[in-house]
């Protein structure tokens, strides 16, 4: 249930494993939080928010290729750049990791040598600790010894862009995992991958075509009203009833909680954890200029 990127990935993998898949999606356009939105009038289609991939998303890039989307043709690859209009800040060179991160920090414009040395020492400590920290530590806690220049030009913008949460509230452990995978693991892992097509065309459209070509069924504009556990499997109710051996919930947490609560399955701890989730808003501003 759910034809966002996670749902598309789950449906493709289930098909590969030999299952006959039916994919339900309440919206009429696949992609979930990263999908195409038809614009009014003669305007081109927009995306429902800006989403940028990075080079470390190796499984996503492989999935795109598997369903017939060529990443090199649909994504513009650029080195990670966190600089202001005055070009002060960090820009990683094109070289293997972690050398690109080391050189990027060492050559950061506008940083003092004390700033650079502090960031390099901190990065080494993180690496020696296996990019792990206490579960309750925030990014601000983790980086409390770093100079203000490093915080404002590297840590804070990277934290907000990667985790969509300010450093004062963002998980230190999740942030370290992002740093490990992007800046200290593989060549090009920190590269920014900017879509040159709309987000539905980047993966979901092709994934649905791939599924139907292999006998799968796609039900767009179809909201699942209820799921119910039965001895022989699951009954799924939309405007009609369906019987399945297994179900996968790849929908937003509140929708998944609604379905689980009415399913007859006891999942009190999971429901409590889901109810405790808090969300951060994302705002994307599109500007149109004549001749652009």
C-alpha positions as CSV (number, residue, x, y, z in Angstrom):
1,X,0.0,0.0,0.0
2,X,1.6,3.2,-1.2
3,X,3.2,4.0,-4.5
4,X,5.8,6.4,-3.1
5,X,9.5,5.6,-3.7
6,X,9.5,3.1,-0.8
7,X,6.3,1.4,-2.1
8,X,7.7,1.2,-5.6
9,X,10.9,-0.3,-4.3
10,X,9.1,-2.8,-2.2
11,X,6.8,-3.8,-5.1
12,X,9.7,-4.3,-7.5
13,X,11.6,-6.4,-5.0
14,X,8.6,-8.5,-4.1
15,X,8.1,-9.2,-7.8
16,X,11.7,-10.2,-8.2
17,X,11.2,-12.7,-5.3
18,X,8.4,-14.3,-7.3
19,X,5.3,-12.7,-5.7
20,X,2.4,-11.5,-7.8
21,X,2.0,-7.9,-6.7
22,X,-1.0,-5.5,-6.5
23,X,0.1,-1.9,-5.7
24,X,-2.5,0.5,-4.2
25,X,-2.0,4.3,-4.2
26,X,-4.6,6.9,-3.1
27,X,-3.2,9.6,-5.3
28,X,-3.5,9.5,-9.1
29,X,0.2,10.2,-9.6
30,X,2.8,7.9,-8.2
31,X,5.8,9.1,-6.1
32,X,4.4,10.0,-2.7
33,X,6.3,12.9,-1.2
34,X,8.5,13.1,-4.3
35,X,6.2,13.2,-7.3
36,X,5.1,15.3,-10.3
37,X,2.4,17.9,-9.7
38,X,0.6,19.2,-12.9
39,X,0.7,23.0,-13.0
40,X,-2.0,25.3,-14.1
41,X,-2.3,26.7,-17.6
42,X,0.8,26.4,-19.9
43,X,3.3,26.1,-17.0
44,X,5.4,23.0,-17.0
45,X,4.8,20.3,-14.4
46,X,6.3,21.0,-11.0
47,X,7.5,18.7,-8.2
48,X,5.7,18.7,-4.8
49,X,8.8,20.0,-3.2
50,X,12.5,20.0,-3.9
51,X,14.3,16.7,-3.4
52,X,18.0,16.2,-4.1
53,X,19.7,12.8,-4.2
54,X,23.4,12.3,-3.3
55,X,25.9,9.9,-4.7
56,X,25.8,7.7,-1.7
57,X,22.3,6.6,-2.6
58,X,23.7,3.6,-4.5
59,X,20.7,1.3,-4.0
60,X,18.3,4.0,-5.3
61,X,20.5,4.6,-8.3
62,X,20.7,0.8,-9.0
63,X,16.9,0.5,-8.7
64,X,16.5,3.4,-11.2
65,X,18.7,1.5,-13.7
66,X,16.9,-1.8,-13.0
67,X,13.5,-0.3,-14.1
68,X,14.9,1.4,-17.1
69,X,15.9,4.9,-16.0
70,X,19.5,5.9,-16.8
71,X,20.8,7.9,-13.8
72,X,23.5,9.7,-16.0
73,X,20.8,10.9,-18.3
74,X,18.3,12.1,-15.6
75,X,20.6,13.4,-12.9
76,X,23.1,16.3,-13.0
77,X,26.1,15.3,-10.8
78,X,27.8,18.2,-9.0
79,X,30.4,18.3,-6.1
80,X,29.0,19.1,-2.7
81,X,29.2,22.9,-2.3
82,X,28.2,24.8,0.8
83,X,29.2,28.4,-0.1
84,X,27.4,31.7,0.1
85,X,27.3,34.4,-2.7
86,X,30.8,35.5,-1.5
87,X,32.1,32.0,-2.2
88,X,33.1,31.6,1.4
89,X,32.6,28.1,2.8
90,X,33.2,24.5,1.7
91,X,33.4,23.0,-1.8
92,X,34.6,19.4,-2.2
93,X,37.0,18.6,-5.0
94,X,36.5,15.6,-7.4
95,X,38.7,13.0,-5.9
96,X,38.3,9.7,-3.9
97,X,36.8,9.7,-0.4
98,X,37.8,10.6,2.3
99,X,40.5,12.7,0.5
100,X,37.8,14.9,-1.0
101,X,36.4,15.8,2.4
102,X,39.9,16.4,3.9
103,X,41.0,18.6,1.0
104,X,37.6,20.4,1.0
105,X,38.0,21.3,4.7
106,X,41.6,22.2,4.3
107,X,40.8,24.6,1.4
108,X,37.6,26.0,2.7
109,X,37.4,29.7,1.9
110,X,37.0,32.1,4.7
111,X,37.9,29.6,7.4
112,X,40.9,30.2,9.7
113,X,43.5,27.4,10.1
114,X,42.1,26.9,13.6
115,X,38.6,26.4,12.1
116,X,40.0,23.8,9.6
117,X,42.1,22.0,12.2
118,X,39.2,21.8,14.6
119,X,36.9,20.3,11.9
120,X,39.6,17.8,10.8
121,X,40.3,16.7,14.4
122,X,36.6,16.2,15.1
123,X,36.1,14.2,11.8
124,X,39.0,11.9,12.8
125,X,37.4,11.4,16.3
126,X,34.1,10.5,14.7
127,X,35.8,8.0,12.4
128,X,37.8,6.4,15.2
129,X,34.5,6.0,17.2
130,X,32.9,4.2,14.2
131,X,30.6,7.2,13.6
132,X,28.6,6.4,16.7
133,X,27.5,8.5,19.6
134,X,25.0,8.3,22.5
135,X,21.4,7.9,21.4
136,X,20.2,11.0,23.1
137,X,22.9,13.3,21.7
138,X,21.7,16.0,19.2
139,X,23.8,17.3,16.4
140,X,24.4,20.5,18.5
141,X,25.7,18.3,21.4
142,X,27.9,16.4,19.0
143,X,29.5,19.5,17.5
144,X,29.6,21.7,20.6
145,X,33.4,22.1,20.4
146,X,33.4,23.3,16.8
147,X,34.0,27.0,16.0
148,X,31.0,29.1,15.1
149,X,32.3,29.6,11.5
150,X,32.2,25.8,11.0
151,X,28.8,25.5,12.5
152,X,27.2,28.2,10.5
153,X,28.8,27.3,7.1
154,X,28.9,23.5,7.3
155,X,27.2,21.7,10.1
156,X,23.9,23.7,10.3
157,X,23.1,23.9,6.6
158,X,24.2,20.2,6.1
159,X,22.0,19.1,9.0
160,X,18.9,21.0,7.8
161,X,19.3,19.8,4.2
162,X,20.0,16.2,5.1
163,X,17.7,15.7,8.2
164,X,15.2,18.6,7.7
165,X,15.7,19.4,11.4
166,X,17.7,22.1,13.2
167,X,21.0,21.0,14.8
168,X,19.5,21.7,18.3
169,X,16.9,18.9,17.8
170,X,18.4,16.6,15.1
171,X,19.7,13.2,16.0
172,X,23.5,13.1,16.3
173,X,23.6,9.4,15.4
174,X,21.5,9.8,12.2
175,X,23.7,12.8,11.3
176,X,26.9,10.8,11.7
177,X,25.5,8.0,9.5
178,X,24.8,10.6,6.8
179,X,28.3,11.9,7.1
180,X,29.8,8.4,7.0
181,X,27.9,7.3,3.9
182,X,28.3,10.6,2.0
183,X,31.7,12.1,2.9
184,X,33.8,9.2,4.2
185,X,32.8,6.1,2.4
186,X,32.9,6.0,-1.4
187,X,34.1,8.2,-4.3
188,X,31.3,10.6,-5.3
189,X,29.2,9.8,-2.3
190,X,28.8,13.4,-1.3
191,X,28.0,14.6,-4.9
192,X,24.7,16.3,-5.3
193,X,22.4,14.6,-7.9
194,X,20.0,17.2,-9.3
195,X,17.0,15.8,-11.2
196,X,16.7,17.0,-14.8
197,X,13.2,15.4,-15.2
198,X,10.2,15.5,-12.9
199,X,10.3,13.3,-9.8
200,X,7.7,10.9,-11.0
201,X,9.6,10.3,-14.2
202,X,12.8,9.8,-12.2
203,X,11.6,6.5,-10.8
204,X,7.9,5.8,-10.0
205,X,6.6,6.0,-13.6
206,X,9.2,3.5,-14.8
207,X,8.7,1.3,-11.7
208,X,5.0,1.0,-12.4
209,X,5.6,0.2,-16.1
210,X,8.2,-2.5,-15.0
211,X,5.6,-4.0,-12.6
212,X,2.8,-4.2,-15.1
213,X,5.0,-5.7,-17.7
214,X,5.7,-8.5,-15.3
215,X,2.1,-9.3,-14.4
216,X,1.6,-6.8,-11.5
217,X,-1.5,-4.7,-11.0
218,X,-1.4,-1.0,-10.2
219,X,-4.4,0.7,-8.6
220,X,-3.9,4.5,-8.7
221,X,-6.6,6.7,-7.2
222,X,-7.6,3.9,-4.9
223,X,-7.6,4.4,-1.1
224,X,-7.3,1.3,1.1
225,X,-10.1,1.7,3.6
226,X,-9.2,-1.3,5.8
227,X,-7.0,-4.3,6.2
228,X,-7.9,-7.3,8.3
229,X,-5.8,-10.3,9.3
230,X,-7.4,-13.6,8.4
231,X,-6.2,-17.2,9.1
232,X,-5.4,-17.6,5.4
233,X,-3.8,-14.2,4.9
234,X,-5.2,-10.7,4.7
235,X,-8.4,-9.1,3.4
236,X,-7.9,-5.6,1.9
237,X,-10.9,-3.4,1.4
238,X,-11.1,-0.5,-1.0
239,X,-14.4,0.0,-2.9
240,X,-14.0,-3.7,-3.4
241,X,-12.6,-6.6,-1.4
242,X,-9.3,-8.4,-2.1
243,X,-7.6,-11.3,-0.5
244,X,-3.8,-11.5,-0.3
245,X,-1.2,-13.7,1.4
246,X,0.8,-10.8,2.7
247,X,0.6,-7.0,2.8
248,X,3.3,-4.3,2.9
249,X,2.5,-0.8,4.3
250,X,4.6,1.8,2.5
251,X,2.4,4.8,3.4
252,X,2.7,7.7,5.7
253,X,2.9,6.8,9.4
254,X,-0.5,8.2,10.3
255,X,-2.1,6.2,7.5
256,X,-0.2,3.0,8.4
257,X,-1.3,3.5,12.0
258,X,-5.0,3.8,10.9
259,X,-4.8,0.6,9.0
260,X,-2.9,-1.4,11.7
261,X,-5.2,-0.2,14.4
262,X,-8.2,-1.6,12.6
263,X,-6.5,-4.8,11.3
264,X,-7.0,-7.0,14.4
265,X,-3.3,-7.2,15.0
266,X,-1.9,-6.1,18.4
267,X,0.9,-3.6,17.9
268,X,0.5,-1.3,20.9
269,X,4.2,-0.4,21.2
270,X,4.5,0.4,17.5
271,X,1.3,2.5,17.5
272,X,2.5,4.4,20.5
273,X,5.9,5.1,18.8
274,X,4.1,6.2,15.7
275,X,1.8,8.6,17.6
276,X,4.9,10.1,19.2
277,X,6.4,11.1,15.8
278,X,6.8,14.8,15.2
279,X,7.1,16.3,11.7
280,X,9.0,19.3,10.3
281,X,7.5,21.4,7.5
282,X,9.4,21.9,4.2
283,X,8.7,24.9,2.0
284,X,9.8,25.1,-1.6
285,X,9.5,28.3,-3.6
286,X,9.3,28.2,-7.4
287,X,10.1,31.4,-9.3
288,X,9.3,32.0,-13.0
289,X,11.1,34.5,-15.1
290,X,10.5,35.4,-18.8
291,X,13.2,33.9,-21.0
292,X,14.5,31.6,-18.2
